[in-house]
C-alpha cells in the first residue's frame, strides 16, 4: 500500500493533533508494511540486510504509535490500522522463519528422506514381516488353494478366487470398465478396497506402535498374507507378469508407505520397551516426534498411490506402458529415500524436527 493510499484510509479525524501525528509517522508505517508483506509472502530470508535491520526498529516504533493513539483517543480508524499492522509485523518477526512453501519443501525433500535412512533397522524388520507374510501365503496356497479364503475376504474378492476361470482373471486385469460389467466393477472395488485397507493398516501400524510394536508386527504380517494370496492366485494361472503390470504402478508407493508406517510403529515399540536413560513416557514422546515425520510422508505416498490407482490403472491397459510407469515410480521413490537430503554439508543425523523444518 502506498503512502497516498494510507492517507486516504487514515484521514478520518482532521484535527490538527491527529493530522500532525499521522504526517510525522505514516512514512515509517508504509515502510514497515512493505517489508512485512514481503516477509510474510516469501520469508524473512528474502529481505536484504538493511530491511532486516529496519524491521524491529519500525515494529517498535509502530507499537509506540499505537500506544500513543490509544491513550490520546485519536480516531478509531487509525487505531485499527495500527493494530492490524502491529499484528502482521509480529507474525513476520516471531512466526515461521521461512515461507510455508519453503518449509514444506524442506520437510518433503530433506527432513523426510533423512529420517527414513535413520530408521534403517526398523525398515528392514518391517520389510521382512511383510515379505514373510507373502512367502507363507504363497507356500500354503501351493499346498492348498483353499487358504485363499482365510487370507482374503470372499465378499471383497468378488469372484477372484481359486474357482474363477483363467480367462475371467485375465480379462479383469485389462478391462477399461465397460466391456466386462460386474467383473470390472468387482476388480475396481477390490483395488479401492486395497487402497483404503492399506491406508488404514499403514496408519494403524504407526498408531499402535506404542503397544511394544506387537500389533504393528501383526498387521504387517497380515497384510503380507493377503498380498501373497492374491499374487499366488494369479501366478498359478500363469498371469504373474500381467498382474505385476496391473499392480506395480500404484503398489510401489502404496506398499512402500505401509512399510514406512510399520517402521515408524516399530520404532515407537522399541523405544517403549528399551527407553534407555529416559523414562518410558519420555522415550515414547521423543520417538513419536521423530516417527511422525515418516507417518506424514507416508500419507503423501498413499495419496499419490490413490491418484495412480484411480486414473492411470483404469485407463492404461498396455503391459509395456504399465511396467515403464512402474519403473519410473521405483526410480523416484528409491531415489528420493536414498539420496534426498544429502549434500550441502548436512549429513549429520537429524536431532530436532522443529530445527530441521526452520533451518
C-alpha positions in Angstrom: 0.0 0.0 0.0 1.4 3.4 -0.9 1.7 6.3 1.4 -1.1 8.1 -0.6 -3.5 5.2 -0.1 -2.7 5.0 3.6 -3.5 8.7 3.9 -6.9 8.1 2.3 -7.7 5.3 4.7 -6.4 7.1 7.8 -7.7 10.5 7.1 -10.8 10.4 9.3 -10.0 12.7 12.2 -8.8 16.0 10.7 -8.0 17.7 13.9 -4.5 19.4 13.9 -3.3 17.0 16.6 -4.3 13.9 14.6 -3.1 15.2 11.2 0.3 16.1 12.7 0.6 12.7 14.4 -0.1 10.8 11.1 2.0 13.1 8.9 5.0 12.6 11.2 4.9 8.8 11.3 2.9 7.4 8.3 6.1 7.2 6.2 7.5 4.7 8.7 4.3 2.8 8.7 4.3 2.5 5.0 7.9 1.2 5.0 7.1 -1.3 7.7 4.0 -2.6 5.8 6.0 -3.1 2.7 8.7 -5.1 4.5 6.2 -7.2 6.4 4.2 -8.1 3.3 7.3 -9.4 1.6 8.4 -11.3 4.7 5.0 -13.0 5.1 4.8 -13.9 1.5 8.3 -15.1 0.7 10.0 -15.5 4.1 12.5 -13.4 6.1 15.4 -14.8 4.1 14.3 -12.8 1.1 14.9 -9.4 2.9 18.2 -7.6 2.5 20.4 -6.6 5.4 19.0 -3.0 5.6 15.4 -4.3 5.7 16.3 -6.9 8.4 17.8 -4.1 10.5 14.9 -1.8 10.0 12.1 -4.3 10.7 12.4 -4.5 14.5 13.0 -0.7 14.7 9.9 0.1 12.7 7.9 -2.5 14.6 8.8 -1.0 18.0 8.0 2.5 16.6 4.6 1.3 15.4 3.8 -0.2 18.8 4.8 3.1 20.4 2.5 4.9 18.0 -0.4 2.5 18.8 0.1 3.2 22.5 0.0 6.9 22.0 -3.0 6.7 19.7 -4.9 4.7 22.3 -4.0 7.0 25.2 -4.8 10.2 23.4 -8.0 8.9 21.9 -7.1 9.6 18.3 -9.6 8.4 15.6 -10.7 4.8 15.7 -9.7 4.0 12.1 -6.1 4.9 12.9 -6.0 2.7 15.9 -7.5 -0.2 14.0 -4.9 0.2 11.2 -2.0 0.3 13.7 -3.4 -2.8 15.5 -3.5 -4.7 12.2 0.0 -3.6 11.1 1.4 -4.5 14.5 -0.2 -7.9 14.3 1.3 -8.6 10.9 4.7 -7.4 12.0 4.6 -9.7 15.0 3.8 -12.7 12.8 6.6 -11.7 10.4 9.2 -11.4 13.2 8.2 -14.1 15.7 6.3 -16.5 13.4 7.8 -19.0 11.0 11.3 -18.1 9.9 10.7 -19.2 6.3 7.8 -19.2 3.9 5.3 -22.1 4.2 6.3 -23.3 0.7 9.9 -23.4 1.8 9.1 -25.3 5.0 7.1 -27.9 3.1 9.8 -28.3 0.5 12.4 -28.7 3.3 10.3 -31.3 5.0 9.5 -33.4 1.9 12.9 -33.3 0.2 15.3 -33.1 3.1 13.9 -34.0 6.5 11.7 -37.0 5.5 14.3 -39.0 3.5 16.9 -38.4 6.1 14.6 -39.6 8.8 13.8 -42.7 6.8 17.5 -43.6 6.5 17.9 -43.2 10.2 15.2 -45.8 10.7 17.1 -48.4 8.6 16.9 -51.1 11.2 13.1 -50.7 11.7 12.7 -50.5 7.9 14.4 -53.8 7.4 12.3 -55.5 10.0 9.1 -54.0 8.6 10.0 -55.2 5.1 10.9 -58.7 6.4 7.5 -59.0 8.2 5.6 -58.2 5.0 7.8 -60.4 3.0 7.3 -63.3 5.5 3.6 -62.9 5.2 3.8 -63.0 1.4 6.0 -66.1 1.4 3.9 -68.0 3.8 0.7 -67.3 1.9 2.2 -68.4 -1.3 3.6 -71.6 0.2 0.3 -72.5 1.9 -1.7 -71.8 -1.3 0.6 -74.0 -3.3 -0.3 -76.8 -0.9 -4.0 -76.0 -0.6 -5.6 -73.2 -2.6 -8.5 -73.1 -0.1 -6.2 -71.0 2.1 -7.1 -68.1 -0.1 -10.4 -67.5 1.7 -8.5 -67.4 5.0 -6.3 -64.5 3.8 -8.8 -62.6 1.5 -12.4 -61.8 2.5 -14.6 -63.7 -0.1 -17.0 -60.7 -0.1 -14.2 -58.5 -1.3 -12.6 -60.9 -3.6 -15.6 -60.5 -6.0 -15.2 -63.9 -7.6 -11.5 -63.7 -8.0 -10.7 -66.8 -6.1 -9.4 -70.3 -7.0 -12.8 -71.2 -8.5 -12.6 -68.4 -11.1 -11.6 -69.2 -14.7 -8.3 -68.1 -16.0 -9.9 -66.0 -18.7 -12.0 -64.2 -16.2 -9.0 -63.3 -14.1 -7.0 -62.2 -17.2 -9.9 -60.1 -18.7 -10.4 -58.3 -15.4 -6.8 -57.0 -15.5 -7.2 -55.4 -18.9 -10.8 -54.1 -18.7 -11.3 -50.3 -19.0 -14.6 -50.5 -17.2 -17.3 -51.0 -19.8 -16.9 -54.3 -21.6 -16.8 -56.6 -18.5 -19.6 -55.1 -16.4 -19.7 -56.6 -13.0 -16.3 -58.3 -13.4 -14.5 -55.0 -14.0 -16.6 -53.3 -11.3 -15.5 -56.1 -8.9 -11.8 -55.5 -9.7 -12.2 -51.8 -9.3 -13.9 -52.5 -5.9 -11.1 -54.7 -4.9 -8.5 -52.2 -5.9 -10.4 -49.5 -4.0 -10.6 -51.8 -1.0 -6.8 -52.4 -1.2 -6.1 -48.7 -1.2 -8.5 -47.9 1.7 -7.4 -51.1 3.5 -3.7 -50.3 3.1 -4.0 -46.7 4.2 -5.9 -47.8 7.3 -3.4 -50.5 8.0 -0.5 -48.2 7.5 -1.8 -45.6 9.9 -2.7 -48.3 12.4 0.8 -49.7 12.2 2.1 -46.3 13.3 -0.5 -45.5 15.9 -0.4 -48.9 17.6 3.4 -48.9 17.9 3.1 -47.7 21.5 2.0 -51.2 22.5 5.5 -52.6 22.2 5.3 -52.8 18.5 3.4 -56.2 18.7 0.2 -55.0 16.9 2.3 -53.3 14.3 4.2 -56.5 13.6 0.9 -58.5 13.4 -0.7 -56.0 11.0 2.4 -56.0 8.7 2.4 -59.8 8.6 -1.3 -60.0 8.0 -1.1 -57.5 5.1 1.7 -59.7 3.6 -0.6 -62.7 3.8 -3.3 -61.0 1.8 -0.9 -59.7 -0.8 0.8 -63.1 -1.1 -2.6 -64.9 -1.6 -3.5 -62.5 -4.4 -0.2 -63.0 -6.1 -0.3 -66.8 -5.9 -3.8 -66.9 -7.3 -2.7 -65.2 -10.5 0.7 -66.9 -10.6 -1.0 -70.3 -10.5 -2.8 -69.4 -13.7 0.4 -68.1 -15.5 -0.7 -64.5 -15.1 2.0 -63.2 -12.8 3.5 -60.9 -15.4 0.1 -59.4 -16.2 -0.7 -59.0 -12.5 2.6 -57.2 -12.0 1.8 -54.6 -14.7 -1.6 -54.0 -13.1 -0.4 -53.8 -9.5 3.1 -52.3 -9.5 2.4 -48.7 -10.7 0.3 -47.9 -7.6 1.8 -50.7 -5.5 5.3 -49.3 -5.2 4.2 -46.1 -3.4 1.3 -47.8 -1.6 3.2 -50.8 -0.2 6.2 -48.6 0.4 4.0 -46.4 2.6 2.8 -49.3 4.6 6.4 -50.5 5.2 7.4 -46.9 6.2 4.4 -46.7 8.7 5.4 -50.1 10.0 8.9 -48.9 10.6 7.6 -45.8 12.4 5.4 -48.0 14.6 8.2 -50.5 15.3 10.4 -47.5 16.3 7.8 -46.5 18.9 7.6 -50.0 20.2 11.4 -50.3 20.5 11.7 -47.0 22.4 8.8 -48.1 24.7 10.5 -51.4 25.6 14.1 -50.0 25.6 13.8 -46.4 26.8 17.5 -46.2 27.8 18.2 -43.3 30.2 14.8 -41.8 29.7 11.6 -42.9 31.3 9.2 -44.9 29.1 6.9 -42.0 28.8 9.7 -39.6 27.8 11.2 -42.1 25.3 7.8 -42.6 23.7 7.2 -38.9 23.4 10.6 -38.4 21.8 10.1 -41.3 19.5 6.7 -40.1 18.5 8.1 -36.8 17.3 10.7 -38.5 15.2 8.4 -41.2 13.8 5.6 -38.7 13.0 7.7 -37.3 10.2 7.7 -40.7 8.5 4.0 -41.2 9.0 3.3 -37.7 7.5 5.4 -38.7 4.4 3.6 -41.9 4.1 0.3 -40.1 3.9 1.7 -38.3 0.8 2.6 -41.6 -0.7 -0.9 -43.1 0.0 -2.4 -40.0 -1.8 -0.1 -40.4 -4.8 -1.0 -44.2 -5.0 -4.7 -43.3 -4.9 -4.3 -41.0 -7.9 -2.5 -43.6 -9.8 -4.9 -46.3 -8.9 -8.0 -44.2 -9.7 -6.8 -42.8 -13.0 -3.7 -44.5 -14.6 -4.7 -48.1 -13.8 -8.2 -47.5 -15.2 -7.0 -46.1 -18.5 -3.8 -47.8 -19.5 -4.0 -51.5 -20.4 -0.7 -51.9 -22.2 1.8 -54.0 -20.3 4.8 -52.1 -21.6 3.4 -48.8 -20.6 2.4 -50.1 -17.2 5.8 -51.5 -16.5 7.5 -48.4 -17.7 5.4 -46.3 -15.4 6.2 -48.7 -12.5 9.9 -48.4 -13.3 9.5 -44.6 -13.2 7.8 -44.8 -9.8 10.5 -47.1 -8.5 13.2 -44.7 -9.7 11.8 -41.6 -8.0 10.7 -43.5 -4.9 14.0 -45.1 -4.1 16.0 -42.2 -5.3 14.0 -39.9 -3.0 14.6 -42.1 0.0 18.3 -42.9 -0.7 19.6 -39.5 -1.9 17.1 -36.9 -0.6 18.6 -34.5 1.9 22.2 -35.4 1.1 24.8 -32.8 0.3 25.2 -29.2 1.5 27.2 -30.5 4.4 24.1 -31.7 6.1 24.6 -35.4 6.5 24.6 -35.4 10.3 21.7 -37.2 12.0 18.6 -35.2 12.4 18.2 -34.4 16.0 15.4 -31.9 16.2 12.4 -31.8 13.9 11.5 -28.2 14.6 15.0 -27.1 13.9 15.1 -29.1 10.7 12.0 -27.5 9.3 13.0 -24.0 10.2 16.7 -24.3 9.4 
